[in-house]
Every structure is written in C-alpha cells, then in structure tokens.
Amino acid sequence: MIIVQKTSHSLILVSIVCGLLLVSALFAGCSSSNSAPATPAATAVPAVPTMEAAPVATPVAIETTAVPVTTAAPVKTATPAPVYTYSEGNVVAYTAASLSGVSPKLAADFEKMYPGHTVVFNLAGTQALKTQVVNGAYADVFISASNAYTKELTTGGYFVTDTVKPLTSNYVIVILPAKNPANIKSLTDLSKPGLKIAMADKSVPVGSATASVMANLEKSTEYGKEWNASVYSNVVTYETSEPAVASKVELGEVDAGLVYESTYTAGTSKYQAITIPRSVNYLQTYTIGVMKQSTSKGAAADFETFMLSTIGQQDLKDYGFRPL
C-alpha cells in the first residue's frame, strides 16, 4: 500500500511538469506569432523616408523661382517702340546741347501750334550728333550750332534739298559761380595765377567759338599775348559739350567757364557773368534742316516752320539767343 501512494505522487508530479512544459510551449508559439506583424511594422518605417522625399519638393520652390515672368517687365521697358511716323505727328529733333534750357518751352509751344504733334529732343554736342547720324541713328530734324558740321552733312546728302536754313545765333560769355569765390571782376582777372577755368574742346561748336574769341582778344591792345597765355595756363578742363562747362561752374569745380549767352540767360540764378565786347566776340550761327531719312517729313517740316515762326523765334530770344 505504501508503494502505491508513492507512485501516485510521482505521477502527479510528472503530470504537473508536463503541464508546465505544455503551457510554456504555447506561450512561445504565441510570442512568435505576434512578432510576425512586428516585421511589417518595421517595413513601414522605410515609408517615412519616402515621405521625407516629399520635402525634396524644393523643385516646387524652383517653380516659384521660375518667376522669370517678372523679368518680362524690363523687356517691356527696353522696347518703348518709338516708331515716329507722320500719322503720329512725332518729330525727333537732333539738337545742339546749348538749346537744352529752351527746349521744354519750344516743345510746349510747338504742340500748341500743331495739336497732335510732339517733338522729342536729342540734345548733345553737334559733333556727337553728327557722328550718330552718320552711323545710322534716326532723326527727323537736325539743329546744328556749327556751320562746319552742317556743310559736312549737306555734302553727304543727309538733308532734304533746300530745307537747311539759318535758325538763330549766339555770342560767347564768361560765367562764374553764383557766389564768385575767386572774386573775378573782369576779363583781365582771368589771367590771375591759380584760377581754374573750364572751356569746351575745339571739336565742340562753343569750343571753336571760344578759341576765336581768345584769338581776337590776343590781337587786341587791351589784352595781348601774355594775357592770352596766362588764361590758357589756367584752363583745367576741356569739355565735350557746352552744358558740361556750365555744370563745372555751377558746382564750383572751376572759377570760370566760357559758354554761350543763352546758357547764362537760362540760369541767371546759378551764375554771375562777364560779357565779352561784340568787337572781339564770335557770333555762332545755328541752322535747322529736315533729314532725308525722316519717315515723318510732313511733321518735320511743320517743326521747322514753327522754329522759324514768330513764336519759335521769341522763345529763342527769351532764352538769350539772338535773331540773325
């Protein structure tokens, strides 16, 4: 009987152990079946880099940079398309720079006299304007401050026959800064040592006119060679346009400059002036002519008529130009 009891105890122990082993096997099976979905979850992680690739939608930002549509604006400005035709009544007037002061008044009065007509002035030294025309620049009218350049263009066949006419005239004058720091009182003072004087280059009409005035003064008993040499030794700049000489004086960069009377008249508040006697002065003659290449010859002829009319001549006179 005792042996039977021991055996039954042993059997119970064996069955418990077997039960435990069975349970642990079941758990192991469960945990391995659960880890299978975990792997897909891990594969879902690569999906994140693909999502991060979306910010590489910086190409979209490049599309915004593709606002080269904005660069279309300057293109419009670069093409003002100034097609000057007779039907539009537009006139392109290549005009000696010394008419800069009077040009707005001339434009306004021309448009009053010929409603629907307009004029655009290209203002520069006559020598520069002549070069532009010879090189193919477009102009309807040419206003020259030098007979030499007018003859050159006439000989070259640039003008409509019989349209070149005398327009106005101008004397040379000495201008000083408004406050006249060098205290220049007369032509004699221009020879004082240490002065700074501006003149135009001889290629510029006012420059050749100035050279003629200086030659006349040198021959006079009042001034002479020594005075002439001293004045030239004070010249610190030779400018390529008449307004450039005036600008040097106005800014106080020089003590005196030789320009046309019209420049002084147009800016009396900016300068003082010393007149040069008529006997030794040089009268510069201006001419006007219609260009053969003009596609607005009717409007160009109207502008020439206006410039020679009482109104045009009065405008020129008001700004210091002299009738012929």
C-alpha positions in Angstrom: 0.0 0.0 0.0 2.7 2.4 0.8 4.4 1.8 -2.6 1.1 2.6 -4.4 0.9 6.0 -2.7 4.5 6.9 -3.7 3.7 6.0 -7.3 0.6 8.1 -7.4 2.6 11.1 -6.0 5.2 10.6 -8.7 2.5 10.5 -11.4 1.0 13.8 -10.1 4.4 15.4 -10.2 5.1 14.2 -13.7 1.7 15.5 -14.9 2.4 18.9 -13.4 5.8 19.2 -15.0 4.3 18.1 -18.4 1.5 20.7 -18.0 4.0 23.4 -17.3 6.1 22.4 -20.3 3.0 22.5 -22.5 2.0 26.0 -21.3 5.5 27.4 -21.9 5.4 25.9 -25.4 2.1 27.6 -26.0 3.5 30.9 -24.9 6.5 30.5 -27.1 4.1 29.9 -30.0 2.1 33.0 -29.3 5.1 35.2 -29.0 6.5 34.0 -32.3 3.1 34.6 -34.0 3.0 38.1 -32.5 6.4 39.0 -33.8 5.4 38.4 -37.4 3.2 41.5 -37.6 6.0 43.4 -35.9 8.1 42.8 -39.0 5.6 44.5 -41.4 5.5 47.4 -38.9 9.3 47.7 -39.2 8.9 47.6 -43.0 6.5 50.5 -42.6 9.5 52.6 -41.3 11.0 52.9 -44.9 7.8 54.6 -45.8 9.0 57.6 -43.7 12.0 58.3 -45.9 9.6 58.3 -48.9 7.5 60.9 -47.0 10.7 62.8 -46.3 11.4 62.8 -50.0 8.3 65.0 -50.4 10.2 67.9 -48.9 12.5 67.4 -51.9 9.6 69.1 -53.5 12.1 72.0 -53.4 11.6 71.7 -57.2 8.3 73.4 -56.3 10.3 76.3 -54.9 12.3 76.2 -58.2 9.0 76.7 -59.9 8.4 79.8 -57.8 11.9 81.0 -58.8 10.6 80.4 -62.3 9.1 83.9 -61.7 11.2 84.8 -64.8 7.7 86.2 -65.7 8.8 89.2 -63.6 11.9 89.6 -65.9 9.3 90.2 -68.6 8.7 93.7 -67.2 12.2 95.1 -68.1 11.8 93.6 -71.5 8.7 95.9 -72.0 10.7 98.9 -70.9 13.5 98.0 -73.1 11.1 98.2 -76.1 9.5 101.6 -75.9 8.9 101.2 -79.7 9.2 104.9 -80.5 8.0 104.5 -84.1 8.0 108.0 -85.3 5.6 108.4 -88.2 3.9 111.3 -89.9 0.5 109.9 -88.9 1.5 110.2 -85.2 2.9 113.7 -85.8 6.1 112.8 -83.9 9.4 114.6 -84.6 12.8 113.5 -83.4 15.0 116.6 -83.3 18.8 116.1 -83.0 19.6 119.4 -81.3 22.7 121.3 -80.2 23.1 120.9 -76.5 23.1 124.7 -76.0 19.3 124.6 -76.6 18.8 122.5 -73.5 17.4 125.3 -71.5 14.8 126.5 -74.1 13.8 123.0 -75.4 10.9 122.4 -72.9 9.4 125.8 -73.9 9.9 125.0 -77.6 8.2 121.6 -77.2 5.2 123.1 -75.4 4.7 125.9 -78.0 5.1 123.6 -81.0 2.4 121.3 -79.6 0.1 124.2 -79.1 0.7 125.5 -82.7 0.3 122.0 -84.1 -2.2 120.0 -81.9 -1.5 116.2 -82.2 2.2 116.9 -83.0 5.0 116.2 -80.5 8.8 116.7 -80.5 11.5 114.7 -78.8 14.9 116.5 -78.5 18.1 114.5 -78.6 20.4 117.1 -77.0 24.2 116.8 -77.3 27.3 118.5 -78.8 26.8 119.0 -82.5 29.9 116.9 -83.2 28.4 114.0 -81.3 25.0 114.3 -83.1 26.7 114.4 -86.5 28.6 111.2 -85.7 25.4 109.5 -84.5 23.6 110.4 -87.8 26.5 109.3 -89.9 26.5 106.0 -88.0 22.8 105.4 -88.9 20.9 106.9 -86.0 17.3 108.0 -86.8 16.4 111.7 -86.8 13.7 113.9 -88.5 15.3 117.3 -87.9 18.9 118.4 -87.3 19.7 121.6 -85.4 23.4 122.4 -85.6 25.5 125.0 -83.7 28.2 124.7 -86.3 28.2 125.6 -90.0 31.1 123.2 -90.4 29.0 120.1 -89.4 26.0 121.4 -91.3 28.1 121.6 -94.5 29.5 118.1 -93.8 26.0 116.6 -93.6 24.8 118.6 -96.6 27.7 117.4 -98.7 26.9 113.8 -97.5 23.4 114.1 -98.8 21.7 113.8 -95.4 19.2 116.7 -95.7 16.1 117.1 -97.8 17.1 119.5 -100.5 16.5 123.2 -99.8 15.4 122.6 -96.2 18.7 123.7 -94.5 18.1 127.3 -93.1 19.7 129.7 -90.7 17.9 129.5 -87.3 19.4 131.7 -84.7 22.7 132.9 -83.3 24.6 133.1 -80.0 27.6 135.1 -78.5 30.2 133.7 -76.1 30.2 134.9 -72.5 32.2 134.2 -69.3 30.1 132.7 -66.4 31.2 132.5 -62.8 29.7 130.5 -59.8 26.8 132.4 -58.1 29.0 133.4 -55.1 32.1 134.1 -57.3 34.6 132.8 -54.6 37.6 133.8 -56.8 36.3 137.4 -56.9 36.6 137.8 -60.7 35.5 141.2 -61.8 36.7 141.5 -65.4 38.3 139.7 -68.3 41.7 140.9 -67.1 41.2 138.8 -63.9 41.0 135.6 -65.9 44.8 135.7 -66.1 45.3 135.7 -62.3 47.6 132.8 -61.3 45.9 129.8 -59.6 42.5 130.3 -61.2 40.6 127.3 -62.6 38.9 127.8 -65.9 36.7 125.4 -68.0 36.4 125.6 -71.8 34.9 123.3 -74.4 37.1 121.3 -76.7 37.6 122.8 -80.2 35.6 119.9 -81.7 32.5 121.4 -79.9 31.0 124.5 -81.6 31.2 126.6 -78.5 34.9 125.4 -78.1 35.8 126.6 -81.6 33.9 129.9 -80.9 35.8 130.3 -77.7 39.1 129.8 -79.5 38.1 132.5 -82.0 37.3 134.9 -79.1 40.6 134.2 -77.4 42.5 134.8 -80.7 40.7 138.1 -81.1 41.5 139.2 -77.5 45.1 138.2 -78.0 45.3 140.6 -81.0 43.7 143.4 -79.1 45.9 146.1 -77.4 44.0 145.8 -74.1 44.8 142.1 -73.5 47.6 140.7 -75.8 49.7 137.6 -75.9 50.8 137.5 -72.3 47.3 137.7 -71.0 46.2 135.0 -73.5 48.9 132.6 -72.4 48.1 133.2 -68.7 44.4 132.5 -69.3 45.2 129.2 -71.2 47.5 128.2 -68.4 44.6 128.4 -66.0 42.4 126.1 -68.1 42.0 122.8 -66.1 39.4 121.1 -68.3 38.2 120.9 -71.9 34.6 119.6 -72.0 32.8 117.8 -74.9 29.6 119.8 -74.6 28.5 123.3 -73.6 26.3 122.2 -70.7 29.2 120.3 -69.3 31.2 123.5 -69.0 28.3 125.3 -67.3 27.9 122.3 -64.9 31.5 122.6 -63.8 30.9 126.3 -63.0 27.6 125.7 -61.2 29.1 123.0 -59.0 32.0 125.3 -58.1 34.6 122.9 -59.6 36.0 125.8 -61.5 36.2 129.6 -61.0 35.0 130.5 -64.6 33.8 129.0 -67.8 33.2 130.2 -71.4 29.8 129.3 -72.7 27.0 130.9 -74.9 25.0 133.8 -73.6 21.8 131.6 -73.8 23.1 129.4 -71.1 23.6 132.3 -68.8 20.1 133.7 -69.6 18.6 130.3 -68.9 20.3 130.1 -65.4 20.8 133.6 -64.1 20.2 132.5 -60.5 23.1 130.0 -60.8 25.8 132.2 -62.3 27.4 135.6 -62.4 28.6 136.7 -65.8 31.2 138.9 -67.6 30.3 139.9 -71.1 32.8 140.0 -74.0 32.7 143.1 -76.2 31.0 142.5 -79.6 34.1 143.8 -81.4 36.1 140.8 -80.2 33.3 138.3 -79.7 32.2 135.5 -82.0 28.7 135.2 -83.3 27.8 131.5 -83.6 25.1 130.8 -86.3 22.7 127.9 -85.9 21.0 126.0 -88.7 18.0 123.7 -89.0 17.2 121.1 -91.7 14.9 118.2 -92.4 16.6 114.8 -92.6 16.3 112.8 -95.8 15.8 109.6 -93.9 12.8 111.0 -92.0 9.6 109.0 -92.2 7.6 112.0 -90.8 8.7 114.6 -93.3 5.4 116.5 -93.0 5.6 116.8 -89.2 9.4 117.6 -89.5 8.6 120.4 -92.0 5.9 121.7 -89.6 8.5 121.8 -86.8 11.0 123.7 -88.9 8.2 126.2 -89.8 7.4 126.6 -86.1 11.1 127.2 -85.2 11.3 129.9 -87.8 8.0 131.4 -86.8 7.5 134.5 -84.6 6.6 132.2 -81.6 9.7 130.0 -82.1 12.0 132.9 -82.6 10.6 134.7 -79.5 11.2 131.6 -77.4 14.8 131.6 -78.5 15.2 135.3 -77.8 13.7 134.9 -74.3 16.5 132.4 -73.6 19.3 134.6 -74.8 19.6 133.6 -78.4 19.9 136.4 -80.9 17.9 136.8 -84.2 20.1 136.5 -87.3 
